[in-house]
């Protein structure tokens, strides 16, 4: 009698605990962002000032561009280690086209492109880098880690070759050549909001729409959830993987353009270690490294956590060495929490059965 009376109550209590645990895990990025903002708001002078918030959001947008592309890649069960190097390459391509043009020794001429064409060429270069990684992965069955690691070195080496390791400075263009306006891409505003934020809003909305409302988005989740089942369901797995790596390269090129525009100069070392920040933002936002789960909105919030944490530590005078340690701990913690969430989901599924 006692056993029969207490078992349903104990089961209900356990279910409630599981539901509460799952809810907290789903809201973990919001909670982390709230705690970080509150902490630095008290500890760092002027942290919540309007001027600092604008600067901070501009920094976050760089991480968010990379993390959005990384999210699609990770959802498919892959990884892209080349995003930081593509950032550097994209900046050098744009800087080279603006600073010295495209020299054609065969014809003895140098071509200077208008700014819109410079942007298009740069975005195309980033997309082609992603396509190369995707081609290795889909056609030659190279592991994503190895393929994108190779692309990391190729892109970084090419960026160095374009200027022999030097910087392209003073990228303001020339009115006579018709290539002015590049600094406005990173420093310009519309309705008082920086241009980079508007670009992030547009890119985020497009990516979120693709993920939630299109067949392509469903295919991306299907590939990451169970690739074999996706193949049997008629999903074109290779095309889907090609898209996510091309899109990641495209997003990296946007980040490279924004950074070069903000600095009004391009350096081949730009974007170093950005790939780890992008992965951390995606995982913090709820994207599973095992694939099959993640949202664009969560990733953007994860990028805010990383950005706020970084800027807050700078304002408090934390050593750059300790900043690296703390960011590494954040990545490890995010992976551990992700694993814990998967375990809870498995338990919940077993109890439902």
Secondary structure as a PSIPRED ss2 file (coil, helix, strand):
# PSIPRED VFORMAT (PSIPRED V4.0)

   1 X C   1.000  0.000  0.000
   2 X H   0.000  1.000  0.000
   3 X H   0.000  1.000  0.000
   4 X H   0.000  1.000  0.000
   5 X H   0.000  1.000  0.000
   6 X H   0.000  1.000  0.000
   7 X H   0.000  1.000  0.000
   8 X H   0.000  1.000  0.000
   9 X H   0.000  1.000  0.000
  10 X H   0.000  1.000  0.000
  11 X H   0.000  1.000  0.000
  12 X H   0.000  1.000  0.000
  13 X H   0.000  1.000  0.000
  14 X H   0.000  1.000  0.000
  15 X H   0.000  1.000  0.000
  16 X H   0.000  1.000  0.000
  17 X H   0.000  1.000  0.000
  18 X H   0.000  1.000  0.000
  19 X H   0.000  1.000  0.000
  20 X H   0.000  1.000  0.000
  21 X H   0.000  1.000  0.000
  22 X H   0.000  1.000  0.000
  23 X H   0.000  1.000  0.000
  24 X H   0.000  1.000  0.000
  25 X H   0.000  1.000  0.000
  26 X H   0.000  1.000  0.000
  27 X C   1.000  0.000  0.000
  28 X H   0.000  1.000  0.000
  29 X H   0.000  1.000  0.000
  30 X H   0.000  1.000  0.000
  31 X H   0.000  1.000  0.000
  32 X H   0.000  1.000  0.000
  33 X H   0.000  1.000  0.000
  34 X H   0.000  1.000  0.000
  35 X H   0.000  1.000  0.000
  36 X H   0.000  1.000  0.000
  37 X H   0.000  1.000  0.000
  38 X H   0.000  1.000  0.000
  39 X H   0.000  1.000  0.000
  40 X H   0.000  1.000  0.000
  41 X H   0.000  1.000  0.000
  42 X H   0.000  1.000  0.000
  43 X H   0.000  1.000  0.000
  44 X C   1.000  0.000  0.000
  45 X C   1.000  0.000  0.000
  46 X C   1.000  0.000  0.000
  47 X C   1.000  0.000  0.000
  48 X C   1.000  0.000  0.000
  49 X C   1.000  0.000  0.000
  50 X H   0.000  1.000  0.000
  51 X H   0.000  1.000  0.000
  52 X H   0.000  1.000  0.000
  53 X H   0.000  1.000  0.000
  54 X H   0.000  1.000  0.000
  55 X H   0.000  1.000  0.000
  56 X H   0.000  1.000  0.000
  57 X H   0.000  1.000  0.000
  58 X H   0.000  1.000  0.000
  59 X H   0.000  1.000  0.000
  60 X H   0.000  1.000  0.000
  61 X H   0.000  1.000  0.000
  62 X H   0.000  1.000  0.000
  63 X H   0.000  1.000  0.000
  64 X H   0.000  1.000  0.000
  65 X H   0.000  1.000  0.000
  66 X H   0.000  1.000  0.000
  67 X H   0.000  1.000  0.000
  68 X H   0.000  1.000  0.000
  69 X H   0.000  1.000  0.000
  70 X H   0.000  1.000  0.000
  71 X H   0.000  1.000  0.000
  72 X H   0.000  1.000  0.000
  73 X H   0.000  1.000  0.000
  74 X H   0.000  1.000  0.000
  75 X H   0.000  1.000  0.000
  76 X C   1.000  0.000  0.000
  77 X C   1.000  0.000  0.000
  78 X C   1.000  0.000  0.000
  79 X C   1.000  0.000  0.000
  80 X C   1.000  0.000  0.000
  81 X C   1.000  0.000  0.000
  82 X C   1.000  0.000  0.000
  83 X H   0.000  1.000  0.000
  84 X H   0.000  1.000  0.000
  85 X H   0.000  1.000  0.000
  86 X H   0.000  1.000  0.000
  87 X H   0.000  1.000  0.000
  88 X H   0.000  1.000  0.000
  89 X H   0.000  1.000  0.000
  90 X H   0.000  1.000  0.000
  91 X H   0.000  1.000  0.000
  92 X H   0.000  1.000  0.000
  93 X H   0.000  1.000  0.000
  94 X H   0.000  1.000  0.000
  95 X H   0.000  1.000  0.000
  96 X H   0.000  1.000  0.000
  97 X H   0.000  1.000  0.000
  98 X H   0.000  1.000  0.000
  99 X H   0.000  1.000  0.000
 100 X C   1.000  0.000  0.000
 101 X C   1.000  0.000  0.000
 102 X E   0.000  0.000  1.000
 103 X E   0.000  0.000  1.000
 104 X E   0.000  0.000  1.000
 105 X C   1.000  0.000  0.000
 106 X C   1.000  0.000  0.000
 107 X C   1.000  0.000  0.000
 108 X C   1.000  0.000  0.000
 109 X E   0.000  0.000  1.000
 110 X E   0.000  0.000  1.000
 111 X E   0.000  0.000  1.000
 112 X C   1.000  0.000  0.000
 113 X C   1.000  0.000  0.000
 114 X C   1.000  0.000  0.000
 115 X H   0.000  1.000  0.000
 116 X H   0.000  1.000  0.000
 117 X H   0.000  1.000  0.000
 118 X H   0.000  1.000  0.000
 119 X H   0.000  1.000  0.000
 120 X H   0.000  1.000  0.000
 121 X H   0.000  1.000  0.000
 122 X H   0.000  1.000  0.000
 123 X H   0.000  1.000  0.000
 124 X H   0.000  1.000  0.000
 125 X H   0.000  1.000  0.000
 126 X H   0.000  1.000  0.000
 127 X H   0.000  1.000  0.000
 128 X H   0.000  1.000  0.000
 129 X H   0.000  1.000  0.000
 130 X H   0.000  1.000  0.000
 131 X H   0.000  1.000  0.000
 132 X H   0.000  1.000  0.000
 133 X H   0.000  1.000  0.000
 134 X H   0.000  1.000  0.000
 135 X H   0.000  1.000  0.000
 136 X H   0.000  1.000  0.000
 137 X H   0.000  1.000  0.000
 138 X H   0.000  1.000  0.000
 139 X H   0.000  1.000  0.000
 140 X C   1.000  0.000  0.000
 141 X C   1.000  0.000  0.000
 142 X C   1.000  0.000  0.000
 143 X C   1.000  0.000  0.000
 144 X H   0.000  1.000  0.000
 145 X H   0.000  1.000  0.000
 146 X H   0.000  1.000  0.000
 147 X H   0.000  1.000  0.000
 148 X H   0.000  1.000  0.000
 149 X H   0.000  1.000  0.000
 150 X H   0.000  1.000  0.000
 151 X H   0.000  1.000  0.000
 152 X H   0.000  1.000  0.000
 153 X H   0.000  1.000  0.000
 154 X H   0.000  1.000  0.000
 155 X H   0.000  1.000  0.000
 156 X H   0.000  1.000  0.000
 157 X H   0.000  1.000  0.000
 158 X H   0.000  1.000  0.000
 159 X H   0.000  1.000  0.000
 160 X H   0.000  1.000  0.000
 161 X H   0.000  1.000  0.000
 162 X H   0.000  1.000  0.000
 163 X H   0.000  1.000  0.000
 164 X C   1.000  0.000  0.000
 165 X C   1.000  0.000  0.000
 166 X C   1.000  0.000  0.000
 167 X C   1.000  0.000  0.000
 168 X E   0.000  0.000  1.000
 169 X C   1.000  0.000  0.000
 170 X C   1.000  0.000  0.000
 171 X C   1.000  0.000  0.000
 172 X C   1.000  0.000  0.000
 173 X C   1.000  0.000  0.000
 174 X C   1.000  0.000  0.000
 175 X C   1.000  0.000  0.000
 176 X C   1.000  0.000  0.000
 177 X C   1.000  0.000  0.000
 178 X C   1.000  0.000  0.000
 179 X C   1.000  0.000  0.000
 180 X C   1.000  0.000  0.000
 181 X C   1.000  0.000  0.000
 182 X C   1.000  0.000  0.000
 183 X H   0.000  1.000  0.000
 184 X H   0.000  1.000  0.000
 185 X H   0.000  1.000  0.000
 186 X H   0.000  1.000  0.000
 187 X H   0.000  1.000  0.000
 188 X C   1.000  0.000  0.000
 189 X E   0.000  0.000  1.000
 190 X E   0.000  0.000  1.000
 191 X C   1.000  0.000  0.000
 192 X C   1.000  0.000  0.000
 193 X E   0.000  0.000  1.000
 194 X E   0.000  0.000  1.000
 195 X H   0.000  1.000  0.000
 196 X H   0.000  1.000  0.000
 197 X H   0.000  1.000  0.000
 198 X H   0.000  1.000  0.000
 199 X H   0.000  1.000  0.000
 200 X H   0.000  1.000  0.000
 201 X H   0.000  1.000  0.000
 202 X H   0.000  1.000  0.000
 203 X H   0.000  1.000  0.000
 204 X H   0.000  1.000  0.000
 205 X H   0.000  1.000  0.000
 206 X H   0.000  1.000  0.000
 207 X H   0.000  1.000  0.000
 208 X H   0.000  1.000  0.000
 209 X H   0.000  1.000  0.000
 210 X H   0.000  1.000  0.000
 211 X H   0.000  1.000  0.000
 212 X H   0.000  1.000  0.000
 213 X H   0.000  1.000  0.000
 214 X C   1.000  0.000  0.000
 215 X H   0.000  1.000  0.000
 216 X H   0.000  1.000  0.000
 217 X H   0.000  1.000  0.000
 218 X H   0.000  1.000  0.000
 219 X H   0.000  1.000  0.000
 220 X H   0.000  1.000  0.000
 221 X H   0.000  1.000  0.000
 222 X H   0.000  1.000  0.000
 223 X H   0.000  1.000  0.000
 224 X H   0.000  1.000  0.000
 225 X H   0.000  1.000  0.000
 226 X C   1.000  0.000  0.000
 227 X H   0.000  1.000  0.000
 228 X H   0.000  1.000  0.000
 229 X H   0.000  1.000  0.000
 230 X H   0.000  1.000  0.000
 231 X H   0.000  1.000  0.000
 232 X H   0.000  1.000  0.000
 233 X C   1.000  0.000  0.000
 234 X C   1.000  0.000  0.000
 235 X C   1.000  0.000  0.000
 236 X C   1.000  0.000  0.000
 237 X H   0.000  1.000  0.000
 238 X H   0.000  1.000  0.000
 239 X H   0.000  1.000  0.000
 240 X H   0.000  1.000  0.000
 241 X H   0.000  1.000  0.000
 242 X H   0.000  1.000  0.000
 243 X H   0.000  1.000  0.000
 244 X H   0.000  1.000  0.000
 245 X H   0.000  1.000  0.000
 246 X H   0.000  1.000  0.000
 247 X H   0.000  1.000  0.000
 248 X H   0.000  1.000  0.000
 249 X H   0.000  1.000  0.000
 250 X H   0.000  1.000  0.000
 251 X H   0.000  1.000  0.000
 252 X H   0.000  1.000  0.000
 253 X H   0.000  1.000  0.000
 254 X H   0.000  1.000  0.000
 255 X H   0.000  1.000  0.000
 256 X H   0.000  1.000  0.000
 257 X H   0.000  1.000  0.000
 258 X H   0.000  1.000  0.000
 259 X H   0.000  1.000  0.000
 260 X H   0.000  1.000  0.000
 261 X H   0.000  1.000  0.000
 262 X H   0.000  1.000  0.000
 263 X H   0.000  1.000  0.000
 264 X C   1.000  0.000  0.000
 265 X C   1.000  0.000  0.000
 266 X E   0.000  0.000  1.000
 267 X C   1.000  0.000  0.000
 268 X C   1.000  0.000  0.000
 269 X C   1.000  0.000  0.000
 270 X C   1.000  0.000  0.000
 271 X C   1.000  0.000  0.000
 272 X C   1.000  0.000  0.000
 273 X C   1.000  0.000  0.000
 274 X H   0.000  1.000  0.000
 275 X H   0.000  1.000  0.000
 276 X H   0.000  1.000  0.000
 277 X H   0.000  1.000  0.000
 278 X H   0.000  1.000  0.000
 279 X H   0.000  1.000  0.000
 280 X H   0.000  1.000  0.000
 281 X H   0.000  1.000  0.000
 282 X H   0.000  1.000  0.000
 283 X H   0.000  1.000  0.000
 284 X H   0.000  1.000  0.000
 285 X C   1.000  0.000  0.000
 286 X C   1.000  0.000  0.000
 287 X C   1.000  0.000  0.000
 288 X C   1.000  0.000  0.000
 289 X C   1.000  0.000  0.000
 290 X C   1.000  0.000  0.000
 291 X C   1.000  0.000  0.000
 292 X C   1.000  0.000  0.000
 293 X C   1.000  0.000  0.000
 294 X C   1.000  0.000  0.000
 295 X C   1.000  0.000  0.000
 296 X H   0.000  1.000  0.000
 297 X H   0.000  1.000  0.000
 298 X H   0.000  1.000  0.000
 299 X H   0.000  1.000  0.000
 300 X H   0.000  1.000  0.000
 301 X H   0.000  1.000  0.000
 302 X H   0.000  1.000  0.000
 303 X H   0.000  1.000  0.000
 304 X H   0.000  1.000  0.000
 305 X H   0.000  1.000  0.000
 306 X H   0.000  1.000  0.000
 307 X H   0.000  1.000  0.000
 308 X H   0.000  1.000  0.000
 309 X H   0.000  1.000  0.000
 310 X H   0.000  1.000  0.000
 311 X H   0.000  1.000  0.000
 312 X H   0.000  1.000  0.000
 313 X H   0.000  1.000  0.000
 314 X H   0.000  1.000  0.000
 315 X H   0.000  1.000  0.000
 316 X C   1.000  0.000  0.000
 317 X C   1.000  0.000  0.000
 318 X C   1.000  0.000  0.000
 319 X C   1.000  0.000  0.000
 320 X H   0.000  1.000  0.000
 321 X H   0.000  1.000  0.000
 322 X H   0.000  1.000  0.000
 323 X H   0.000  1.000  0.000
 324 X H   0.000  1.000  0.000
 325 X H   0.000  1.000  0.000
 326 X H   0.000  1.000  0.000
 327 X H   0.000  1.000  0.000
 328 X H   0.000  1.000  0.000
 329 X H   0.000  1.000  0.000
 330 X H   0.000  1.000  0.000
 331 X H   0.000  1.000  0.000
 332 X H   0.000  1.000  0.000
 333 X H   0.000  1.000  0.000
 334 X H   0.000  1.000  0.000
 335 X H   0.000  1.000  0.000
 336 X H   0.000  1.000  0.000
 337 X H   0.000  1.000  0.000
 338 X H   0.000  1.000  0.000
 339 X H   0.000  1.000  0.000
 340 X H   0.000  1.000  0.000
 341 X H   0.000  1.000  0.000
 342 X H   0.000  1.000  0.000
 343 X H   0.000  1.000  0.000
 344 X H   0.000  1.000  0.000
 345 X H   0.000  1.000  0.000
 346 X H   0.000  1.000  0.000
 347 X H   0.000  1.000  0.000
 348 X H   0.000  1.000  0.000
 349 X H   0.000  1.000  0.000
 350 X H   0.000  1.000  0.000
 351 X H   0.000  1.000  0.000
 352 X H   0.000  1.000  0.000
 353 X C   1.000  0.000  0.000
